[in-house]
Amino acid sequence: MIDMTQRQGRIMARIQASRRGLLGGAAALMASGARAQGTAPPIRVLSGFAPGGAVDIVARIAQEAIARRTGRQVVVETRSGALGFIALQGTARAAPDGLTVGIGIMGNMSVAPAVPGSTIPLDLDRELLPVCNLAGTPMALIARPDAPFSTLAEFVAWAKERPGRVTYASTGNGSTNQLAAEYLAREAGLQMVHVSYRGGAPAGMDLMAGRVDIFFGNVAEFATMIRDRQVKGLGLAATRPSAMVPELPLLTRDYPALEINNWFGLFGPAALPAPIAEATARLFTEAMTDPQTLPVLAARGLDPLPEIGPAFAARIRADRERWGAVARAANIRADG
């Protein structure tokens, strides 16, 4: 009996030792895999907008977070122009190996396809694969600094007394800014005049100069102007405050449908294999939702949007339906 007990004890000891070895080996493999990230080829992220803007900021935050977490190098390459479509064309033509991805935004992936007359130089649904969403920033309704109104309710009352005389700026026909203003007009029963500009900078300058009445812009890009009282902040098109301008009222309190979140997502070439797409999505979404990344995003007026694959594709389709309805109701054309 003693011999049997001793043998059983020796067997159990060998089993436990074997388990410890297996666990140690697995840990070593995981560690070596993590270290291998640092020697893996860099991932190129094609950005279709100028440095310093919201798209570039999102790409740089992802770049830094991935490097911090995994040691993997991400290179942000700017190919600006044509509403970001130049960068998306480069993405579509890249090898489907996960080493080249591009950033698409609500404006070029959901708004442009929904607005008649838009010039889109590639087949978005056949040439690109939605990998994951990254982050979003709500739009803010801002007004000229000398405006005789300071709240949304005051603006609506003032605008209703002046049908066809109130002006709103946009960054071009069929832009997200125009659709946001027309969405407000539909919700509040207003008649406003569209004034188109070539970009947010000239629109913001004319707003500050009092040449136009209101403008919808990304809070990430106009928070400083609001804080410095260069423009009047009337409200945020969101359901919760922004850390950049926490005092800004929520437009959704008066008009619940007026939630407008401009998102920035990651796309790959259409032939990108599912396992590579999923691994890439995990790499980026885990970086964007990392506890150290969250305050960096909040300080820039951004929120993480960890939507992967089908969930991200569903958002793209839903936004196309939403903005297509607004464009049809307001008879908006991109070439108008």
N, C-alpha and C positions, 0 to 999 in steps of 0.2 A: 504493500500500500504506500509505504514511504517512497519507494522507487518510482511508482506511478505518479505520485504527487510531484516529485522532483522533475520527472520528465515533462509533465504538463506545465510546470512552472517555466522550464527552459523553452518549451514551444511557445508559450505566451510571450516570453521575453523576446524571442526571435521575431514573432509577429509584430509586436510593438516597435521593435527596432526597424523592421521593414517598413512599417507605416510612417515612422519618423523620417526614414530615408526618402520615401515617396513624396511626403509633404515638403521635405527640404529640396528635393529635386524640382518639384512644381514651383516652389518659391523662387528657386534659382532661374528657372525658365522665364517666369514672369518678370523677374528683375532684368534678365538679359534682354527680354523683349522691350521693356521700357527703355533700357539703355540704347537699344537698336534704333529707337525713334530718332535719336540724335544723329545717327549716321545714315539714316534713310534719305533718299533724294528729297529735295525741298518741294513743297506744294506751291504752285503758282496760283494766285487769286487775281483774276482779271477784273479790274474796277473800271467802269465806264464813265466815271465822273471825276471832276477835278479834285486834287488834294485839298484837304481841309473841310470838305463838305461832309454831310451825314454818312454817305456811302463809304467814303474813304475812312472816316472815323470808325465805323463798324468793322471794316476790314482790318484796321490797325489794332483794334482791341482784341479781335480774334487772333491775330498774329502773335501778339504779346502773351495772351493767355495760353495758347497752345505751346509756345516756347517754354513758358514757366512750368506748365504741368508735365510736359512730355519730353522737352528738348527737341521736338520736331521743328524744323525750320519752315516757315511760311513766308513767301515773297509776294508782296502786293505790287502788281504791275498795272499802271494807269494807262488805259486806252480810251480816252474820253471822246465824246462826240455822239451825235445822232441819238440822243436820249438813252445812252448806254448801250445801244444796239451794236456798236463796233466791238465792244468787249464781248458781248454775247455771241457775235459771229465767230470771234476767235475761240470762244469756249466750245461752240458747236463743232468747229473744225479740228479741235485738239484730239490727240490720241486718247482712247477711252481707258486710261490706266489709272485715273484718280490723281494724277500729278498736275493737272490743269483744270481748274474750276473757275466759275465766274459768278459775279453778283448780279442778280436781277432784282428789280424793285416793283412795288405795286404799280408805279407809273408806266413801266414798259411791259410788264407781264400781264397785268389785269386791266389797266385803264386803256392803253393804246389799242388792244384788240377789240375793245368794246365801243370805241368811238369811230364812227364812219370817217373815211378820208385819211386815216392814219397811215403813215409810210413805215412798214415793218419789213426789213430786208431779209428776213429768214422766217421759216415756219417754226414758230415757238414750240408747238406741241410735238412736232415730229423730229426736230433737230436738237432739242434740249430735254434734259431729265431733271425734274425737281429733286434736289438732294435733301435739303433741309432749310427751314427758316432760321434766321439768326437773331434779329432784333427788330424793334419797331419804335417809332416816335410819333406821338399824337400831334395833330395839327392844332395850331392856335389861331384864333380870330383876333387880328390886331387892327387898329384904326389910326388915322392920322393924329398927331399929338394935340392939334387944336380942335379936335372934333367936339361938337356940342353934346356929346353923350359919353358915358363912361361905363355903362353896363350893357349887356345883351338886350335886356328889356327896353332900355332907353333907345338903343339903336333901332330896334324893330319898330317902335312907336314913331321915331323920327323918319325912318325910311318909308313907312306906310303913308305918311303925310306928303311924300315926294316921289310918287311912282314914276319910274323912268328917268329919274334925275340922280339917283345915288349910284356911285361908281365903285367897282371892285377891280383890283388888279389881279393879273395871273401871269404865269410864266409862258403862256402861249395858248393858242386855240387847242382845245381838247386836253389841256393839262389837268393834273389832279387839283391844282389850285382853283381852276375855273369850275370844275365839277363840284368841289366842296362848296363854293359860293352859291352855285345853282341849287345844290342840295338844301342849303339853308333857306334860299329863296322859296323853294317848294314847301319846306316844312313850315315857314313863317308867313307865307303868302305875300312875298315881296316881288317888286319889279325893279331890277337893277341893270346897270349898263356895264358891259365888260370892256376893260382896257387891257390889252395884251402887251406884254414886255418880253424881251429876249433874256430871260433869266430872273432869278430871285433878287440879285443885287440891284439892278435898275428899278425893279418894282418896289423894293424896300426904300430906295433913295427917294422915289417920287412920293411914296407914302409919308416918309418923314418930312418932305417938303410941303405936304398938304395938297398935292395935285390929284390924289385919289382918296376915296373915303375909307375903304377897308381892304384887307388882304388876308388870305389863309396861308400860313406858312408853317413849316415844321418847327415845333417848339425848340428842338435841339439847335436850330440855326438862328432863332430870333429871341431867345430868352434874354440875352444880354441887352438887346435893344429895349425889351420890355422893362427889365430891371432899371435901366438907365433913363427910363421915361422918354426915350426918343420916339416911341410909339405908345399908343394906349393898348393894353392887353384887355380884351373884352371877355375872353374865355378860352377854355381848353376843350377840344373835342374828344373827351375821354370820360371814363367812369371813375377815375381816381386821380388825385393831384399829381403833378410832376415835381420831383425833388428840386428841379432847377428854378421853378417859379411856383412854390406851393400855395401862394396867395391867389393864384389865378383861378377864378370861378370855373365850374364845370358846365359846359354848354348842355350836357345831357340832362341836367336837372330841369331845364325848361323844355328841351327837345330830346327825349331819350334816344331817338334814332341817330342823333348827330354825334356818333362815335366814329372818328376817322383816324386810323392808325396806319401810317405809312410804314410798310415793312421792307426789310432788306434780306433776301434769301440767297442760298447757294444753289447753283445749277452745274450740271456736267453735260458732256456730250450724250446724245440719246443712247448710244451703244454701251454706255458705262455699265459693267456687270453689277448685278444687285449686291453681291457681297462687298464689292469695293465701295459702292454708293452708301451702303449701310455703315461700313467702317468709317468712311469720311464724315457721314452725318453724326456719328457718335463722337468722333474726335472734335468736331466744331461745336456741337450742342453742349457737350460736357464742359468745354472750355468757356462757353458763354454763360452757363449757369453755375460756374464755380463760385463759391462764396467770396473769393477775392476779386472776382470779375464784377459781381453785382453792383458794388458801390461805384466802380469805374463807369459802368453803363448809366447808373442813375445820375451821376454828376454831369453826364452829357445829354440828359433828357431822353434816355433810351431804356427800353425794357427787353429782356430776353424773350424770344418766341421759339421755344424748342419743339418745333413741329417737323416731323421726319416723314419723308416719302409721301405716302397717300394722304396723310393729314395736311401736309403742305400743299399738295396738288388740289385738295378740296378747298382750301382757302383761296387759291388762285381762281378757281372756277366761281366760287361764291362772290368774289369781288368783281369779276367780269359781269356777272348778272346784275349786281347792284349798280355799278357805274354805267352799264349799258342802259338801264332803265332811266337813269338821270339824264344821260346824253339824248335819249330819244324824246323824253318829256320836254327838254329845253331846246331841242333841235340843234344840238352842238355837233359841229364837224371839225376835225383837226385841220382841214384845208380851207376852213371858212374865213 
